[in-house]
Amino acid sequence: MDQIYGNISLLFEFPVVNLKIILDGIMIGALFAVAAYGLALVWGVMNVKNLAQGDFVIAGGYVAWWLAQQGLPPLLGVPIAFIVLWGIGWVIYKTVIARVIGRDLFTSLLATFGLAIMIAQILNLMFGSDTQSIKLDYPTLYFFDDFVDVPIAKLVGVIMASALAIGVVIFMKRSRMGQAIRATAQNARAARVMGIDTEKVYSFTFSLNAAICGAAGAIIVMVWLIQPFYGITYSIRSFVIVTAAGLGNLPGVIAAGLGIGALEQYGAHIFGIGYQQAIAVLLLLLVLMIRLAQQRRARQVLQ
């Protein structure tokens, strides 16, 4: 307990520590937001709660890590992971997800939970259970008498995550498929009446989600560690962000992602790095409790 009090007092005695924590939170929160936006797409368009979301992220990280081991430039792993995970997502949709669309919530959760276990075990068999990362020979910037450090690798990750998010937003707003996805999300039955092939939209949306996660994983492996069973942590964070922000709310997803990243960094500073993942679980429970209270209040008003 004395250690916790000491960590809290440090935030007030040296305010610059807050800046470092917030910067670290923003850099990791940007990647949380990208993965969560993919989940929001699948959830909003297909009404499928994908428990394998984080495992797609880890799979993309391993694609980029393996390519780096073969001598390819690490940054090249991001677009390649995007393409590889697109193909994997398409196969998974055709073999599994297409069979659960329109079914009850439990069926989709059970199917995607099985996918999460399968992907984690395949990665474990292929690459082993050791943590892996790609070491980039980028310098680190120091500010405020070296109290605040900003690794260039993390800045590159934020820039690439931002470029990916902007690209997805432009695609959703300007392309015909993006318009079809938004129309299907609003009313799938009306979209079919208007001539939109919703089956094609569903397969494209799930493949796009997997590709987004793959690119996010390729960025993560350059700045953090990956391991076959780390997927659950990213799945939980994605659910927290989407539940807090709401479906189809991209600014809310970005804000929630950055906020959760900062809260986790504060929690790690105060309680220790071992409690960082527990904070994500507590945030999920808190968000669910708030949403439940809001729904009860809305039902009381209607009555």
N, C-alpha and C positions, 0 to 999 in steps of 0.2 A: 504493500500500500504506500509506503514511503517513496518507492520508486515512481509510482503513478503521480503522486503529489509533486515530486521533483520534475517530472516531465511536463506537467501542466504549468508549473511556475516558470519553467524555461521559456514557454511561449510568451509570457508577459515580460520577463526580464530581457529577452532578446527577440523583439518583434520580427527581426529579419528571418527568424526560423519559420514564421508563418508563411512568408513569401516562398521559401523553399518548398514547404509542404504543399502549398496551393499550386505551384508550378508543376511539381511532380504529379499532383492529382489531375491537373488539366491534361498532362501528356498521356497518362494512362487512361483517363476518362474519355478522351477522344476515340480511342480504340474500342472501349466499351460501347460507346454510342453507335459506332459503325456496325458492330455485330448486332446490337439491339435493333437497329433500323431494319436489318434483314428479317429478324424475328417479327417485327411489326408488320412487314409486308405479308409474310406467310399467315400470320394470325388474322390480319385484317381481310385478306383476299380469300383465303381458303378455310378460315376458322379452325386451323390446326395449331395446337400448342406444341411446338417442336422442342422436346427435351434433349434432342441431340445437337442443339445449336452450338454449344461450346465445343462439342467434339468435332464439328466441321472446322471450327477455328484452329483447334490443335492439329487436325489433319493438314490444313493449309500450311501451318508452321513446319510440319515435318517434310512437306513437299519442298519448301524453300530451303530447309536445312540440308536435305539430301542433295539438292542441286548444288548447294555451296560446297558440299564435300566432294562433288565431282569437278570442282574448279570453276563453276559459273559465277559471275558477279552476283553478290547477294541481292542487290536491288532488282535484278532480272527475275528473281524468284517470285516477286509479287504478281506480275501479270501471268506468269506460268501457273502459279498456284490458283489464280482466279480461273484460268481455263480448265485446269485439271479438276478442281472442285465443281465447276459447272457441269462437267461430264458426269462426275460421281453423283451430283444432285439429281441430274436427269434420270440416271439409272435407278436411284433410290425412289424417285417419284413414280416411275413406271412400275416398279416391282412392289412397292409398299404403300406409299402415300396415296396413290390414286384409289386404293381399296378402302381407305378410311375417311375420305372426304364425304361429308354428309352423315357420317355415323355419330354416335354419341361421344361426349368428351372423354370418357374413360377409355374408349377404343383408341383414339388418337394419342392419348398420353401413354398408353401401354405400348403401342406400336413404336413411338419415337423413343421411349425409354429403352426398348429392346435394341433399337438402332444405336443408341448411345453406348450401350454395353458392347455391342458387336464392334463398333468402330474403335473403341478404346482397346479391346482385346486384339484386334488386328494390328493396330499400331504397336502394341506391346510385343506381339510376336515378331513384327518386322524390324523394329528399331530398339527393342529392349526397354527396360523401365527406368534407365538413367535420365536425368534431366539434360537437356541439350539447349544450345543457343549458338547464334552466329556472332562471332566477335568481329566488330567493325573497327578498322583502324582510324577512327575519327577522334579528334581532340575533344576536350571538355572546357567549356567557358566558365570562368570564376568571377563572381561579383561580391561586393561588400566584404572585402578582406577575406575572401575565400569561404565565407559562410554559406554562400549560395553557389551551387554548381549546376550547370546545365549541359549535359552531354549532347554533343552535336547529333549523335545517333538517334536520341529521343526526339530532337527537333525534326530530323528527317522523317521519323515515323509519324509525327503529328502532321507534317506537310503532306505526306502521302495519304494518310487517313482522310485529311480534309479534301484532297483532290478526288479521292474515291467517292466521298460523300457528295461533293458537288457534281461529279459526273453522273451519279445515280439520280440526283434531283433533276438535272437537265434532261436526262433520258426519260424520266417519269412525266415531265411536263411537256416535252417537245415531240417525242416519238409517238407513232400510232400505237405501238405495243404498250407504251406507258399510259396512254389514254385508255386503252382497253383494260389495263390492270386496274386503273382507278375506277372505271365504270363497273367492272366486275365486283370490286370491293364495295361499292355503294349498293348495287342490287344485281346479283348474278342472274336472276331470272329475267329481268328487264334487259340485261346485256345480251342474253341469248336471243331474245325477241328481236333485238336490233341487229342481229347477225354476227355477233361476236362469238368466236369459238372459245368458249370458256375452258374447255379441256386444254387447249393450247396455252391459254393464259395461265392456268394452274401449273402446268409443267414448266413454263417459262419462269413463273414467279418463284417456284421452289428451287429451280436451277440457279436463278439469280441470287437467291438468298445464300445458297451453298457457296457460290462464287465470291460473294461479298465477305462471307466468313473466312474463306480460304485466303483472300488478299489480306484481311485483318490478321490472320494467323501468321502469314509471311512477314508482316511488319512486326508483330509481337516477338517472334523468335530472334529478331535483330536487336531488341532492346531488353527483353526479359527471358525467362526460362520457360521451356515447355516440357511436358511429360505426358505419356499416354492417358493418364487418369486425371489430368488437370481440367478436362472439359467441363466438368460439373460446375466449377467455380465461374466460368464464363456464362454458362447457361443460367445460373442463378442471377448473376448480374444483369443479363439481358432481360430476364423476367421482371426484375425490380424496376429497370428503366422503363420498359414498355408499360408495365402496370401503373407506374407513377405518372408517365407522360400521356398515356392514352394512345389508341390506335390512330395512325394517320397524322400524328402531330410531330412533324420532324423537328421544329424548334424545341418542342418539349423534350424529345428524345435526346437532342444534343445537350440541353441544359441539365437534364437528369443524369446523363452520362458523366458530364464534367463534375456535377455535384457529388455523385457517388464516388468518383475517383478521388475528390478532395476529402470527403468524409473518411474513406478508407485510409488515406495517408495520415489524417489526424488520429484515427484510431490506432494505427500501427505505431505512431509516435508516442501516444499516451500509454497504451496497454501492452505494446510489444508487437513485433511482426507476426507472431504466432496467432494473434487474434484478428488479423486482417480479413481472412475469409469468413470468420464468425460474424464480423460486422455486416458483410453482405447478406448473410442469412437473416440477421436481426432486422436489417432494412427491409427485406422482403416481407417478413412477418408484420412489420409496422405498416408498410404500404397496404398490405392486404386488410389489416384491421381498419385502416382509414377508409379504404374503398367500401368495405362492408358497412361501416357506420354511415357513409354517404348514401348507400343504396337503401338502408333502413329508413333514413330520414326522408328520402324521396318517396318511398312507399307510404309513409305516414302522411305526407302532403297529399298524395293522390287519394287516399282514403277520405 
